[in-house]
């Protein structure tokens, strides 16, 4: 059993560490809907600025109305740029700072701590231990595939 445990541990670690948490690829329908949303958002913002300009023309001379509309567009653009910068900073902060070796060592330490004290019950009940281990392996294999 002592010879098999490191091999099983290495196999489990390799399967956990090599499995990348990739986001599923977007389908064409989702891309088209997002493009339509973006297009309607741009149209809505343009009409909003046209309405702001028309509203400002009622109360101000044309050059002041244009300045107000341009300033509002500048403020909206700056807010979008700040939001994009914050999103990029948050994305960089969420990237894992640990290497695969550190993660593997941490998993091995957790596995050693979790299996501490299990040698005596396993040696006293070998058939039950083998049955439970095979059942756990079957369930894990069924879940992973």
C-alpha positions as a Python dict, from the first residue, in 0.01 Angstrom:
ca = {
    (1, 'X'): (0, 0, 0),
    (2, 'X'): (289, 238, 75),
    (3, 'X'): (418, 195, -280),
    (4, 'X'): (83, 261, -446),
    (5, 'X'): (-12, 571, -242),
    (6, 'X'): (250, 805, -396),
    (7, 'X'): (152, 695, -746),
    (8, 'X'): (-218, 751, -678),
    (9, 'X'): (-143, 1086, -515),
    (10, 'X'): (64, 1194, -815),
    (11, 'X'): (-210, 1086, -1057),
    (12, 'X'): (-473, 1281, -864),
    (13, 'X'): (-251, 1589, -845),
    (14, 'X'): (-169, 1573, -1215),
    (15, 'X'): (-536, 1543, -1310),
    (16, 'X'): (-632, 1834, -1083),
    (17, 'X'): (-348, 2062, -1190),
    (18, 'X'): (-364, 1999, -1564),
    (19, 'X'): (-735, 2059, -1586),
    (20, 'X'): (-765, 2425, -1684),
    (21, 'X'): (-1067, 2621, -1574),
    (22, 'X'): (-1153, 2751, -1916),
    (23, 'X'): (-1468, 2948, -1974),
    (24, 'X'): (-1690, 2792, -2235),
    (25, 'X'): (-1663, 2940, -2581),
    (26, 'X'): (-1936, 3180, -2679),
    (27, 'X'): (-2180, 3064, -2939),
    (28, 'X'): (-2261, 3261, -3253),
    (29, 'X'): (-2603, 3350, -3118),
    (30, 'X'): (-2456, 3500, -2803),
    (31, 'X'): (-2202, 3699, -3004),
    (32, 'X'): (-2475, 3831, -3235),
    (33, 'X'): (-2692, 3931, -2940),
    (34, 'X'): (-2401, 4107, -2772),
    (35, 'X'): (-2322, 4291, -3097),
    (36, 'X'): (-2688, 4399, -3125),
    (37, 'X'): (-2682, 4517, -2762),
    (38, 'X'): (-2368, 4719, -2830),
    (39, 'X'): (-2517, 4872, -3142),
    (40, 'X'): (-2838, 4974, -2964),
    (41, 'X'): (-2635, 5111, -2673),
    (42, 'X'): (-2435, 5331, -2909),
    (43, 'X'): (-2752, 5449, -3087),
    (44, 'X'): (-2914, 5526, -2752),
    (45, 'X'): (-2615, 5726, -2633),
    (46, 'X'): (-2605, 5924, -2960),
    (47, 'X'): (-2976, 6009, -2931),
    (48, 'X'): (-2926, 6101, -2567),
    (49, 'X'): (-2657, 6350, -2664),
    (50, 'X'): (-2868, 6485, -2951),
    (51, 'X'): (-3156, 6537, -2705),
    (52, 'X'): (-2922, 6705, -2459),
    (53, 'X'): (-2798, 6936, -2733),
    (54, 'X'): (-3154, 7021, -2843),
    (55, 'X'): (-3252, 7087, -2481),
    (56, 'X'): (-2948, 7309, -2426),
    (57, 'X'): (-3022, 7504, -2747),
    (58, 'X'): (-3351, 7620, -2594),
    (59, 'X'): (-3176, 7789, -2302),
    (60, 'X'): (-2829, 7873, -2438),
    (61, 'X'): (-2664, 8004, -2751),
    (62, 'X'): (-2543, 7733, -2993),
    (63, 'X'): (-2176, 7739, -2894),
    (64, 'X'): (-2263, 7700, -2523),
    (65, 'X'): (-2505, 7416, -2603),
    (66, 'X'): (-2233, 7240, -2804),
    (67, 'X'): (-1989, 7288, -2516),
    (68, 'X'): (-2237, 7139, -2269),
    (69, 'X'): (-2302, 6840, -2497),
    (70, 'X'): (-1929, 6787, -2560),
    (71, 'X'): (-1853, 6812, -2189),
    (72, 'X'): (-2121, 6556, -2108),
    (73, 'X'): (-1979, 6321, -2373),
    (74, 'X'): (-1630, 6372, -2231),
    (75, 'X'): (-1749, 6291, -1878),
    (76, 'X'): (-1927, 5975, -1997),
    (77, 'X'): (-1614, 5869, -2188),
    (78, 'X'): (-1391, 5928, -1885),
    (79, 'X'): (-1626, 5726, -1663),
    (80, 'X'): (-1612, 5438, -1912),
    (81, 'X'): (-1231, 5458, -1922),
    (82, 'X'): (-1208, 5453, -1541),
    (83, 'X'): (-1446, 5158, -1524),
    (84, 'X'): (-1243, 4968, -1786),
    (85, 'X'): (-921, 5043, -1596),
    (86, 'X'): (-1073, 4919, -1271),
    (87, 'X'): (-1195, 4602, -1441),
    (88, 'X'): (-846, 4537, -1581),
    (89, 'X'): (-689, 4594, -1239),
    (90, 'X'): (-940, 4358, -1079),
    (91, 'X'): (-870, 4095, -1345),
    (92, 'X'): (-496, 4118, -1280),
    (93, 'X'): (-555, 4094, -905),
    (94, 'X'): (-759, 3775, -949),
    (95, 'X'): (-487, 3593, -1144),
    (96, 'X'): (-328, 3320, -934),
    (97, 'X'): (1, 3428, -782),
    (98, 'X'): (113, 3074, -702),
    (99, 'X'): (294, 2837, -929),
    (100, 'X'): (182, 2481, -993),
    (101, 'X'): (456, 2348, -765),
    (102, 'X'): (328, 2554, -471),
    (103, 'X'): (-24, 2430, -534),
    (104, 'X'): (97, 2071, -556),
    (105, 'X'): (289, 2103, -230),
    (106, 'X'): (-16, 2254, -61),
    (107, 'X'): (-237, 1972, -188),
    (108, 'X'): (13, 1711, -71),
    (109, 'X'): (29, 1873, 273),
    (110, 'X'): (-353, 1880, 293),
    (111, 'X'): (-369, 1517, 182),
    (112, 'X'): (-111, 1416, 445),
    (113, 'X'): (-299, 1604, 715),
    (114, 'X'): (-633, 1452, 609),
    (115, 'X'): (-499, 1094, 605),
    (116, 'X'): (-323, 1124, 940),
    (117, 'X'): (-446, 856, 1177),
    (118, 'X'): (-611, 641, 912),
    (119, 'X'): (-343, 370, 905),
    (120, 'X'): (-473, 177, 1207),
    (121, 'X'): (-840, 145, 1097),
    (122, 'X'): (-730, 52, 746),
    (123, 'X'): (-497, -220, 867),
    (124, 'X'): (-765, -355, 1105),
    (125, 'X'): (-1037, -366, 834),
    (126, 'X'): (-863, -423, 500),
    (127, 'X'): (-1166, -556, 309),
    (128, 'X'): (-1390, -269, 413),
    (129, 'X'): (-1112, -23, 329),
    (130, 'X'): (-1066, -167, -19),
    (131, 'X'): (-1443, -167, -76),
    (132, 'X'): (-1478, 197, 33),
    (133, 'X'): (-1172, 303, -170),
    (134, 'X'): (-1304, 134, -484),
    (135, 'X'): (-1648, 288, -430),
    (136, 'X'): (-1492, 632, -386),
    (137, 'X'): (-1281, 583, -699),
    (138, 'X'): (-1586, 474, -897),
    (139, 'X'): (-1788, 775, -781),
    (140, 'X'): (-1500, 1015, -851),
    (141, 'X'): (-1451, 867, -1197),
    (142, 'X'): (-1823, 889, -1265),
    (143, 'X'): (-1828, 1256, -1158),
    (144, 'X'): (-1519, 1349, -1359),
    (145, 'X'): (-1641, 1192, -1682),
}
